[in-house]
Amino acid sequence: MESILLMMQIIALTCLSALCVYLITMLIRVRSTLEVVDRDLKELTAKAIPVFENLEVITEKIKNVAESIDEQVENVKHSINAVKHIADDIADFERRVQERIEEPVMETVGAFAALFKGIQTFFARLRA
């Protein structure tokens, strides 16, 4: 019975040793894979930093352009409002000039028309 027990121990230890060897080879493979991943991450980081810096510069330029566009839009709005105000002032001036000049001009034209009719009538009576 002891020999069977001894054989079982030998088989168990042999299996355990084989398992340890297998685990060691697997850990070596995992380590090499992790080294490749680490190297790739370092390369990616080294390449990504300039991209992020460029992205930051581009973002800043876009922000400046957007602010400039906002300023230009405000200037255009101000200009449009100024033109509208000028047009309103011109229309108001035209209305005031028309109110002040129309009546005296019409009276003057009426007076000239009456004078002309009077002269026509006078000459018409002289001929007759």
Secondary structure, DSSP 8 states (H G I E B T S, - for coil): -HHHHHHHHHHHHHHHHHHHHHHHHHHHHHHHHHHHHHHHHHHHHHHHHHHHHHHHHHHHHHHHHHHHHHHHHHHHHHHHHHHHHHHHHHHHHHHHHHHHHHHHHHHHHHHHHHHHHHHHHHHHHHH-
